[in-house]
């Protein structure tokens, strides 16, 4: 099971940010820092919008055809996009669940 799948299965924002921070630290200390856009390796994470910006930057880096990517870089960026994409998806789902619960309780 990869980290993206693990993130999709957790039930709290705290767990997601813990796993995402651990991933960023692994990238920073695992020799992949030169493959990543600067914003991806920056800590601390600053919430859902920050995760969204980092995911977008990864997507732009992967889609930029003006600079062909080395295989190592493409693999690293694709992995990071999967991890940040999973985190963005799960955080968005948790935010929607949290925002809808009070409305449902108030309507009852």
BADRENDREN-598631 format. One record per atom (N, C-alpha, C): residue number from 1; residue in one letter; atom name; x, y negated, z negated. Coordinates in nm, 4 decimals, decimal comma. Example, Ala and Ser with C-alpha at 12.3 -4.5 7.8 and 13.67 -1.06 7.14 Angstrom:
<rs>
+-----+--------+-------+----------+----------+----------+
: num : residu : atome :        u :        v :        w :
+-----+--------+-------+----------+----------+----------+
:   1 :      a :     N :   1,3190 :   0,5690 :  -0,7800 :
:   1 :      a :    CA :   1,2300 :   0,4500 :  -0,7800 :
:   1 :      a :     C :   1,3200 :   0,3300 :  -0,7800 :
:   2 :      s :     N :   1,2850 :   0,2250 :  -0,7080 :
:   2 :      s :    CA :   1,3670 :   0,1060 :  -0,7140 :
:   2 :      s :     C :   1,2900 :  -0,0030 :  -0,7870 :
+-----+--------+-------+----------+----------+----------+
</rs>
This chain:
<rs>
+-----+--------+-------+----------+----------+----------+
: num : residu : atome :        u :        v :        w :
+-----+--------+-------+----------+----------+----------+
:   1 :      x :     N :   0,0857 :   0,1187 :   0,0000 :
:   1 :      x :    CA :   0,0000 :   0,0000 :   0,0000 :
:   1 :      x :     C :   0,0894 :  -0,1238 :   0,0000 :
:   2 :      x :     N :   0,0562 :  -0,2206 :   0,0851 :
:   2 :      x :    CA :   0,1373 :  -0,3424 :   0,0881 :
:   2 :      x :     C :   0,0794 :  -0,4493 :  -0,0042 :
:   3 :      x :     N :   0,1568 :  -0,5548 :  -0,0263 :
:   3 :      x :    CA :   0,1170 :  -0,6580 :  -0,1211 :
:   3 :      x :     C :  -0,0126 :  -0,7273 :  -0,0805 :
:   4 :      x :     N :  -0,0342 :  -0,7468 :   0,0487 :
:   4 :      x :    CA :  -0,1592 :  -0,8079 :   0,0938 :
:   4 :      x :     C :  -0,2804 :  -0,7276 :   0,0506 :
:   5 :      x :     N :  -0,2724 :  -0,5960 :   0,0606 :
:   5 :      x :    CA :  -0,3831 :  -0,5103 :   0,0172 :
:   5 :      x :     C :  -0,4024 :  -0,5168 :  -0,1329 :
:   6 :      x :     N :  -0,2935 :  -0,5236 :  -0,2070 :
:   6 :      x :    CA :  -0,3025 :  -0,5351 :  -0,3531 :
:   6 :      x :     C :  -0,3732 :  -0,6649 :  -0,3893 :
:   7 :      x :     N :  -0,3353 :  -0,7743 :  -0,3247 :
:   7 :      x :    CA :  -0,3967 :  -0,9043 :  -0,3521 :
:   7 :      x :     C :  -0,5466 :  -0,9009 :  -0,3233 :
:   8 :      x :     N :  -0,5864 :  -0,8340 :  -0,2175 :
:   8 :      x :    CA :  -0,7285 :  -0,8269 :  -0,1836 :
:   8 :      x :     C :  -0,8100 :  -0,7509 :  -0,2871 :
:   9 :      x :     N :  -0,7442 :  -0,6683 :  -0,3688 :
:   9 :      x :    CA :  -0,8146 :  -0,5873 :  -0,4678 :
:   9 :      x :     C :  -0,8197 :  -0,6481 :  -0,6078 :
:  10 :      x :     N :  -0,7478 :  -0,7576 :  -0,6333 :
:  10 :      x :    CA :  -0,7459 :  -0,8122 :  -0,7688 :
:  10 :      x :     C :  -0,8703 :  -0,8960 :  -0,7952 :
:  11 :      x :     N :  -0,8984 :  -0,9158 :  -0,9228 :
:  11 :      x :    CA :  -1,0234 :  -0,9796 :  -0,9615 :
:  11 :      x :     C :  -1,0099 :  -1,1192 :  -1,0225 :
:  12 :      x :     N :  -0,8873 :  -1,1737 :  -1,0251 :
:  12 :      x :    CA :  -0,8743 :  -1,3060 :  -1,0847 :
:  12 :      x :     C :  -0,7717 :  -1,3907 :  -1,0097 :
:  13 :      x :     N :  -0,7942 :  -1,5211 :  -1,0152 :
:  13 :      x :    CA :  -0,7000 :  -1,6139 :  -0,9544 :
:  13 :      x :     C :  -0,5623 :  -1,5996 :  -1,0181 :
:  14 :      x :     N :  -0,5598 :  -1,5817 :  -1,1487 :
:  14 :      x :    CA :  -0,4327 :  -1,5685 :  -1,2204 :
:  14 :      x :     C :  -0,3492 :  -1,4549 :  -1,1626 :
:  15 :      x :     N :  -0,4109 :  -1,3408 :  -1,1389 :
:  15 :      x :    CA :  -0,3384 :  -1,2266 :  -1,0823 :
:  15 :      x :     C :  -0,2875 :  -1,2571 :  -0,9414 :
:  16 :      x :     N :  -0,3678 :  -1,3255 :  -0,8633 :
:  16 :      x :    CA :  -0,3272 :  -1,3604 :  -0,7269 :
:  16 :      x :     C :  -0,2060 :  -1,4526 :  -0,7290 :
:  17 :      x :     N :  -0,2117 :  -1,5566 :  -0,8127 :
:  17 :      x :    CA :  -0,0997 :  -1,6499 :  -0,8191 :
:  17 :      x :     C :   0,0252 :  -1,5822 :  -0,8755 :
:  18 :      x :     N :   0,0077 :  -1,4898 :  -0,9682 :
:  18 :      x :    CA :   0,1219 :  -1,4146 :  -1,0211 :
:  18 :      x :     C :   0,1872 :  -1,3336 :  -0,9091 :
:  19 :      x :     N :   0,1065 :  -1,2605 :  -0,8326 :
:  19 :      x :    CA :   0,1605 :  -1,1784 :  -0,7236 :
:  19 :      x :     C :   0,2223 :  -1,2648 :  -0,6139 :
:  20 :      x :     N :   0,1586 :  -1,3755 :  -0,5811 :
:  20 :      x :    CA :   0,2102 :  -1,4642 :  -0,4773 :
:  20 :      x :     C :   0,3416 :  -1,5304 :  -0,5222 :
:  21 :      x :     N :   0,3488 :  -1,5708 :  -0,6471 :
:  21 :      x :    CA :   0,4725 :  -1,6278 :  -0,7007 :
:  21 :      x :     C :   0,5839 :  -1,5241 :  -0,6998 :
:  22 :      x :     N :   0,5515 :  -1,4017 :  -0,7370 :
:  22 :      x :    CA :   0,6506 :  -1,2941 :  -0,7330 :
:  22 :      x :     C :   0,7004 :  -1,2720 :  -0,5908 :
:  23 :      x :     N :   0,6105 :  -1,2788 :  -0,4947 :
:  23 :      x :    CA :   0,6494 :  -1,2626 :  -0,3543 :
:  23 :      x :     C :   0,7433 :  -1,3752 :  -0,3117 :
:  24 :      x :     N :   0,7088 :  -1,4993 :  -0,3447 :
:  24 :      x :    CA :   0,7918 :  -1,6132 :  -0,3069 :
:  24 :      x :     C :   0,9305 :  -1,6006 :  -0,3705 :
:  25 :      x :     N :   0,9351 :  -1,5586 :  -0,4960 :
:  25 :      x :    CA :   1,0646 :  -1,5404 :  -0,5616 :
:  25 :      x :     C :   1,1454 :  -1,4303 :  -0,4929 :
:  26 :      x :     N :   1,0799 :  -1,3237 :  -0,4517 :
:  26 :      x :    CA :   1,1500 :  -1,2157 :  -0,3810 :
:  26 :      x :     C :   1,2059 :  -1,2662 :  -0,2476 :
:  27 :      x :     N :   1,1301 :  -1,3495 :  -0,1784 :
:  27 :      x :    CA :   1,1772 :  -1,4072 :  -0,0522 :
:  27 :      x :     C :   1,2978 :  -1,4964 :  -0,0785 :
:  28 :      x :     N :   1,2897 :  -1,5767 :  -0,1829 :
:  28 :      x :    CA :   1,3975 :  -1,6703 :  -0,2150 :
:  28 :      x :     C :   1,5267 :  -1,5973 :  -0,2490 :
:  29 :      x :     N :   1,5158 :  -1,4889 :  -0,3207 :
:  29 :      x :    CA :   1,6348 :  -1,4191 :  -0,3673 :
:  29 :      x :     C :   1,6691 :  -1,2963 :  -0,2842 :
:  30 :      x :     N :   1,5877 :  -1,2650 :  -0,1867 :
:  30 :      x :    CA :   1,6101 :  -1,1468 :  -0,1054 :
:  30 :      x :     C :   1,6764 :  -1,1734 :   0,0283 :
:  31 :      x :     N :   1,7247 :  -1,2941 :   0,0479 :
:  31 :      x :    CA :   1,7958 :  -1,3244 :   0,1702 :
:  31 :      x :     C :   1,7075 :  -1,3592 :   0,2888 :
:  32 :      x :     N :   1,5794 :  -1,3851 :   0,2663 :
:  32 :      x :    CA :   1,4895 :  -1,4189 :   0,3769 :
:  32 :      x :     C :   1,4563 :  -1,5673 :   0,3816 :
:  33 :      x :     N :   1,5180 :  -1,6445 :   0,2947 :
:  33 :      x :    CA :   1,4855 :  -1,7867 :   0,2856 :
:  33 :      x :     C :   1,5109 :  -1,8591 :   0,4179 :
:  34 :      x :     N :   1,6148 :  -1,8187 :   0,4894 :
:  34 :      x :    CA :   1,6467 :  -1,8853 :   0,6155 :
:  34 :      x :     C :   1,5437 :  -1,8568 :   0,7248 :
:  35 :      x :     N :   1,4588 :  -1,7570 :   0,7043 :
:  35 :      x :    CA :   1,3559 :  -1,7220 :   0,8027 :
:  35 :      x :     C :   1,2260 :  -1,7995 :   0,7825 :
:  36 :      x :     N :   1,2078 :  -1,8571 :   0,6654 :
:  36 :      x :    CA :   1,0792 :  -1,9157 :   0,6275 :
:  36 :      x :     C :   1,0771 :  -2,0670 :   0,6416 :
:  37 :      x :     N :   0,9599 :  -2,1212 :   0,6748 :
:  37 :      x :    CA :   0,9441 :  -2,2669 :   0,6680 :
:  37 :      x :     C :   0,9675 :  -2,3126 :   0,5235 :
:  38 :      x :     N :   1,0190 :  -2,4317 :   0,5061 :
:  38 :      x :    CA :   1,0533 :  -2,4813 :   0,3728 :
:  38 :      x :     C :   0,9376 :  -2,4747 :   0,2742 :
:  39 :      x :     N :   0,8170 :  -2,5054 :   0,3210 :
:  39 :      x :    CA :   0,7028 :  -2,5107 :   0,2290 :
:  39 :      x :     C :   0,6687 :  -2,3737 :   0,1706 :
:  40 :      x :     N :   0,7034 :  -2,2667 :   0,2381 :
:  40 :      x :    CA :   0,6662 :  -2,1333 :   0,1913 :
:  40 :      x :     C :   0,7444 :  -2,0947 :   0,0673 :
:  41 :      x :     N :   0,8697 :  -2,1321 :   0,0598 :
:  41 :      x :    CA :   0,9562 :  -2,0889 :  -0,0498 :
:  41 :      x :     C :   0,9546 :  -2,1833 :  -0,1700 :
:  42 :      x :     N :   0,8749 :  -2,2859 :  -0,1663 :
:  42 :      x :    CA :   0,8690 :  -2,3839 :  -0,2748 :
:  42 :      x :     C :   0,7805 :  -2,3326 :  -0,3885 :
:  43 :      x :     N :   0,8253 :  -2,3517 :  -0,5096 :
:  43 :      x :    CA :   0,7449 :  -2,3180 :  -0,6268 :
:  43 :      x :     C :   0,7351 :  -2,4417 :  -0,7145 :
:  44 :      x :     N :   0,6307 :  -2,4577 :  -0,7906 :
:  44 :      x :    CA :   0,5199 :  -2,3647 :  -0,8118 :
:  44 :      x :     C :   0,4133 :  -2,3797 :  -0,7039 :
:  45 :      x :     N :   0,3247 :  -2,2835 :  -0,7015 :
:  45 :      x :    CA :   0,2074 :  -2,2902 :  -0,6147 :
:  45 :      x :     C :   0,1097 :  -2,3889 :  -0,6774 :
:  46 :      x :     N :   0,0420 :  -2,4649 :  -0,5950 :
:  46 :      x :    CA :  -0,0427 :  -2,5721 :  -0,6465 :
:  46 :      x :     C :  -0,1897 :  -2,5548 :  -0,6093 :
:  47 :      x :     N :  -0,2382 :  -2,4330 :  -0,6133 :
:  47 :      x :    CA :  -0,3801 :  -2,4117 :  -0,5922 :
:  47 :      x :     C :  -0,4168 :  -2,3656 :  -0,4522 :
:  48 :      x :     N :  -0,5459 :  -2,3558 :  -0,4311 :
:  48 :      x :    CA :  -0,6015 :  -2,3025 :  -0,3064 :
:  48 :      x :     C :  -0,5582 :  -2,3840 :  -0,1842 :
:  49 :      x :     N :  -0,5626 :  -2,5158 :  -0,1936 :
:  49 :      x :    CA :  -0,5229 :  -2,5982 :  -0,0794 :
:  49 :      x :     C :  -0,3756 :  -2,5779 :  -0,0438 :
:  50 :      x :     N :  -0,2918 :  -2,5602 :  -0,1437 :
:  50 :      x :    CA :  -0,1502 :  -2,5347 :  -0,1207 :
:  50 :      x :     C :  -0,1311 :  -2,4016 :  -0,0476 :
:  51 :      x :     N :  -0,2025 :  -2,2989 :  -0,0892 :
:  51 :      x :    CA :  -0,1948 :  -2,1687 :  -0,0227 :
:  51 :      x :     C :  -0,2426 :  -2,1822 :   0,1217 :
:  52 :      x :     N :  -0,3475 :  -2,2595 :   0,1432 :
:  52 :      x :    CA :  -0,4010 :  -2,2823 :   0,2781 :
:  52 :      x :     C :  -0,2966 :  -2,3505 :   0,3678 :
:  53 :      x :     N :  -0,2279 :  -2,4509 :   0,3150 :
:  53 :      x :    CA :  -0,1255 :  -2,5224 :   0,3921 :
:  53 :      x :     C :  -0,0095 :  -2,4288 :   0,4259 :
:  54 :      x :     N :   0,0327 :  -2,3489 :   0,3298 :
:  54 :      x :    CA :   0,1437 :  -2,2564 :   0,3541 :
:  54 :      x :     C :   0,1058 :  -2,1521 :   0,4593 :
:  55 :      x :     N :  -0,0147 :  -2,0992 :   0,4511 :
:  55 :      x :    CA :  -0,0601 :  -2,0029 :   0,5509 :
:  55 :      x :     C :  -0,0643 :  -2,0675 :   0,6894 :
:  56 :      x :     N :  -0,1147 :  -2,1892 :   0,6968 :
:  56 :      x :    CA :  -0,1214 :  -2,2609 :   0,8249 :
:  56 :      x :     C :   0,0178 :  -2,2824 :   0,8826 :
:  57 :      x :     N :   0,1130 :  -2,3186 :   0,7976 :
:  57 :      x :    CA :   0,2495 :  -2,3411 :   0,8449 :
:  57 :      x :     C :   0,3106 :  -2,2109 :   0,8979 :
:  58 :      x :     N :   0,2823 :  -2,1008 :   0,8322 :
:  58 :      x :    CA :   0,3299 :  -1,9715 :   0,8808 :
:  58 :      x :     C :   0,2681 :  -1,9385 :   1,0166 :
:  59 :      x :     N :   0,1396 :  -1,9639 :   1,0307 :
:  59 :      x :    CA :   0,0715 :  -1,9373 :   1,1574 :
:  59 :      x :     C :   0,1298 :  -2,0227 :   1,2692 :
:  60 :      x :     N :   0,1586 :  -2,1485 :   1,2402 :
:  60 :      x :    CA :   0,2182 :  -2,2374 :   1,3397 :
:  60 :      x :     C :   0,3569 :  -2,1865 :   1,3776 :
:  61 :      x :     N :   0,4348 :  -2,1454 :   1,2800 :
:  61 :      x :    CA :   0,5693 :  -2,0943 :   1,3077 :
:  61 :      x :     C :   0,5644 :  -1,9702 :   1,3963 :
:  62 :      x :     N :   0,4691 :  -1,8843 :   1,3722 :
:  62 :      x :    CA :   0,4563 :  -1,7629 :   1,4535 :
:  62 :      x :     C :   0,4053 :  -1,7935 :   1,5945 :
:  63 :      x :     N :   0,3218 :  -1,8940 :   1,6075 :
:  63 :      x :    CA :   0,2610 :  -1,9261 :   1,7368 :
:  63 :      x :     C :   0,3475 :  -2,0168 :   1,8238 :
:  64 :      x :     N :   0,4488 :  -2,0785 :   1,7653 :
:  64 :      x :    CA :   0,5342 :  -2,1723 :   1,8387 :
:  64 :      x :     C :   0,6194 :  -2,0979 :   1,9408 :
:  65 :      x :     N :   0,5840 :  -2,1117 :   2,0659 :
:  65 :      x :    CA :   0,6569 :  -2,0412 :   2,1717 :
:  65 :      x :     C :   0,7756 :  -2,1220 :   2,2245 :
:  66 :      x :     N :   0,7933 :  -2,2445 :   2,1755 :
:  66 :      x :    CA :   0,9046 :  -2,3257 :   2,2224 :
:  66 :      x :     C :   1,0382 :  -2,2773 :   2,1660 :
:  67 :      x :     N :   1,0324 :  -2,2029 :   2,0546 :
:  67 :      x :    CA :   1,1531 :  -2,1475 :   1,9940 :
:  67 :      x :     C :   1,1348 :  -1,9974 :   1,9771 :
:  68 :      x :     N :   1,1923 :  -1,9180 :   2,0660 :
:  68 :      x :    CA :   1,1797 :  -1,7722 :   2,0508 :
:  68 :      x :     C :   1,2369 :  -1,7273 :   1,9156 :
:  69 :      x :     N :   1,1674 :  -1,6358 :   1,8511 :
:  69 :      x :    CA :   1,2084 :  -1,5884 :   1,7187 :
:  69 :      x :     C :   1,2896 :  -1,4601 :   1,7300 :
:  70 :      x :     N :   1,3909 :  -1,4507 :   1,6455 :
:  70 :      x :    CA :   1,4635 :  -1,3255 :   1,6349 :
:  70 :      x :     C :   1,3698 :  -1,2229 :   1,5710 :
:  71 :      x :     N :   1,3966 :  -1,0964 :   1,5941 :
:  71 :      x :    CA :   1,3123 :  -0,9886 :   1,5407 :
:  71 :      x :     C :   1,3003 :  -0,9974 :   1,3884 :
:  72 :      x :     N :   1,4113 :  -1,0184 :   1,3202 :
:  72 :      x :    CA :   1,4121 :  -1,0270 :   1,1725 :
:  72 :      x :     C :   1,3218 :  -1,1410 :   1,1248 :
:  73 :      x :     N :   1,3308 :  -1,2537 :   1,1924 :
:  73 :      x :    CA :   1,2493 :  -1,3695 :   1,1554 :
:  73 :      x :     C :   1,1022 :  -1,3434 :   1,1824 :
:  74 :      x :     N :   1,0703 :  -1,2864 :   1,2977 :
:  74 :      x :    CA :   0,9306 :  -1,2565 :   1,3314 :
:  74 :      x :     C :   0,8694 :  -1,1614 :   1,2285 :
:  75 :      x :     N :   0,9432 :  -1,0580 :   1,1897 :
:  75 :      x :    CA :   0,8935 :  -0,9616 :   1,0910 :
:  75 :      x :     C :   0,8708 :  -1,0313 :   0,9568 :
:  76 :      x :     N :   0,9653 :  -1,1142 :   0,9133 :
:  76 :      x :    CA :   0,9524 :  -1,1843 :   0,7853 :
:  76 :      x :     C :   0,8335 :  -1,2802 :   0,7861 :
:  77 :      x :     N :   0,8180 :  -1,3552 :   0,8951 :
:  77 :      x :    CA :   0,7059 :  -1,4491 :   0,9044 :
:  77 :      x :     C :   0,5719 :  -1,3769 :   0,9105 :
:  78 :      x :     N :   0,5665 :  -1,2656 :   0,9816 :
:  78 :      x :    CA :   0,4426 :  -1,1887 :   0,9908 :
:  78 :      x :     C :   0,4044 :  -1,1324 :   0,8545 :
:  79 :      x :     N :   0,5015 :  -1,0788 :   0,7830 :
:  79 :      x :    CA :   0,4739 :  -1,0278 :   0,6483 :
:  79 :      x :     C :   0,4240 :  -1,1391 :   0,5578 :
:  80 :      x :     N :   0,4916 :  -1,2544 :   0,5601 :
:  80 :      x :    CA :   0,4513 :  -1,3669 :   0,4763 :
:  80 :      x :     C :   0,3111 :  -1,4150 :   0,5134 :
:  81 :      x :     N :   0,2803 :  -1,4196 :   0,6427 :
:  81 :      x :    CA :   0,1463 :  -1,4612 :   0,6861 :
:  81 :      x :     C :   0,0405 :  -1,3638 :   0,6357 :
:  82 :      x :     N :   0,0709 :  -1,2352 :   0,6360 :
:  82 :      x :    CA :  -0,0237 :  -1,1355 :   0,5838 :
:  82 :      x :     C :  -0,0463 :  -1,1549 :   0,4343 :
:  83 :      x :     N :   0,0608 :  -1,1786 :   0,3600 :
:  83 :      x :    CA :   0,0498 :  -1,1969 :   0,2149 :
:  83 :      x :     C :  -0,0266 :  -1,3251 :   0,1828 :
:  84 :      x :     N :   0,0121 :  -1,4364 :   0,2451 :
:  84 :      x :    CA :  -0,0563 :  -1,5627 :   0,2184 :
:  84 :      x :     C :  -0,1997 :  -1,5618 :   0,2718 :
:  85 :      x :     N :  -0,2223 :  -1,4941 :   0,3835 :
:  85 :      x :    CA :  -0,3576 :  -1,4820 :   0,4375 :
:  85 :      x :     C :  -0,4485 :  -1,4039 :   0,3445 :
:  86 :      x :     N :  -0,3961 :  -1,2953 :   0,2889 :
:  86 :      x :    CA :  -0,4742 :  -1,2167 :   0,1930 :
:  86 :      x :     C :  -0,5049 :  -1,3006 :   0,0685 :
:  87 :      x :     N :  -0,4052 :  -1,3738 :   0,0212 :
:  87 :      x :    CA :  -0,4260 :  -1,4586 :  -0,0967 :
:  87 :      x :     C :  -0,5290 :  -1,5673 :  -0,0678 :
:  88 :      x :     N :  -0,5194 :  -1,6288 :   0,0474 :
:  88 :      x :    CA :  -0,6161 :  -1,7320 :   0,0857 :
:  88 :      x :     C :  -0,7574 :  -1,6749 :   0,0931 :
:  89 :      x :     N :  -0,7698 :  -1,5594 :   0,1555 :
:  89 :      x :    CA :  -0,9004 :  -1,4947 :   0,1666 :
:  89 :      x :     C :  -0,9590 :  -1,4639 :   0,0288 :
:  90 :      x :     N :  -0,8782 :  -1,4038 :  -0,0568 :
:  90 :      x :    CA :  -0,9280 :  -1,3619 :  -0,1893 :
:  90 :      x :     C :  -0,9575 :  -1,4824 :  -0,2776 :
:  91 :      x :     N :  -0,8688 :  -1,5830 :  -0,2760 :
:  91 :      x :    CA :  -0,8936 :  -1,7035 :  -0,3556 :
:  91 :      x :     C :  -1,0202 :  -1,7749 :  -0,3087 :
:  92 :      x :     N :  -1,0417 :  -1,7794 :  -0,1789 :
:  92 :      x :    CA :  -1,1632 :  -1,8422 :  -0,1250 :
:  92 :      x :     C :  -1,2872 :  -1,7651 :  -0,1686 :
:  93 :      x :     N :  -1,2792 :  -1,6334 :  -0,1660 :
:  93 :      x :    CA :  -1,3927 :  -1,5512 :  -0,2089 :
:  93 :      x :     C :  -1,4216 :  -1,5715 :  -0,3568 :
:  94 :      x :     N :  -1,3172 :  -1,5754 :  -0,4379 :
:  94 :      x :    CA :  -1,3371 :  -1,5975 :  -0,5818 :
:  94 :      x :     C :  -1,3938 :  -1,7368 :  -0,6084 :
:  95 :      x :     N :  -1,3492 :  -1,8356 :  -0,5314 :
:  95 :      x :    CA :  -1,4012 :  -1,9715 :  -0,5491 :
:  95 :      x :     C :  -1,5490 :  -1,9779 :  -0,5130 :
:  96 :      x :     N :  -1,5874 :  -1,9079 :  -0,4068 :
:  96 :      x :    CA :  -1,7288 :  -1,9053 :  -0,3675 :
:  96 :      x :     C :  -1,8117 :  -1,8328 :  -0,4725 :
:  97 :      x :     N :  -1,7611 :  -1,7223 :  -0,5241 :
:  97 :      x :    CA :  -1,8337 :  -1,6489 :  -0,6282 :
:  97 :      x :     C :  -1,8523 :  -1,7362 :  -0,7507 :
:  98 :      x :     N :  -1,7502 :  -1,8098 :  -0,7889 :
:  98 :      x :    CA :  -1,7582 :  -1,8958 :  -0,9064 :
:  98 :      x :     C :  -1,8498 :  -2,0123 :  -0,8878 :
:  99 :      x :     N :  -1,8559 :  -2,0685 :  -0,7670 :
:  99 :      x :    CA :  -1,9403 :  -2,1850 :  -0,7438 :
:  99 :      x :     C :  -2,0866 :  -2,1476 :  -0,7268 :
: 100 :      x :     N :  -2,1132 :  -2,0244 :  -0,6833 :
: 100 :      x :    CA :  -2,2513 :  -1,9835 :  -0,6636 :
: 100 :      x :     C :  -2,3157 :  -1,9322 :  -0,7922 :
: 101 :      x :     N :  -2,2361 :  -1,8805 :  -0,8839 :
: 101 :      x :    CA :  -2,2917 :  -1,8231 :  -1,0061 :
: 101 :      x :     C :  -2,3716 :  -1,9236 :  -1,0892 :
: 102 :      x :     N :  -2,3193 :  -2,0463 :  -1,1156 :
: 102 :      x :    CA :  -2,3979 :  -2,1413 :  -1,1936 :
: 102 :      x :     C :  -2,5282 :  -2,1804 :  -1,1258 :
: 103 :      x :     N :  -2,5266 :  -2,1918 :  -0,9920 :
: 103 :      x :    CA :  -2,6492 :  -2,2277 :  -0,9206 :
: 103 :      x :     C :  -2,7550 :  -2,1192 :  -0,9369 :
: 104 :      x :     N :  -2,7137 :  -1,9951 :  -0,9287 :
: 104 :      x :    CA :  -2,8074 :  -1,8842 :  -0,9449 :
: 104 :      x :     C :  -2,8607 :  -1,8799 :  -1,0865 :
: 105 :      x :     N :  -2,7737 :  -1,9055 :  -1,1838 :
: 105 :      x :    CA :  -2,8163 :  -1,9037 :  -1,3252 :
: 105 :      x :     C :  -2,9135 :  -2,0185 :  -1,3510 :
: 106 :      x :     N :  -2,8890 :  -2,1350 :  -1,2921 :
: 106 :      x :    CA :  -2,9767 :  -2,2502 :  -1,3113 :
: 106 :      x :     C :  -3,1127 :  -2,2268 :  -1,2456 :
: 107 :      x :     N :  -3,1151 :  -2,1522 :  -1,1358 :
: 107 :      x :    CA :  -3,2398 :  -2,1280 :  -1,0646 :
: 107 :      x :     C :  -3,3280 :  -2,0265 :  -1,1360 :
: 108 :      x :     N :  -3,2670 :  -1,9444 :  -1,2194 :
: 108 :      x :    CA :  -3,3428 :  -1,8373 :  -1,2862 :
: 108 :      x :     C :  -3,4264 :  -1,8855 :  -1,3991 :
+-----+--------+-------+----------+----------+----------+
</rs>
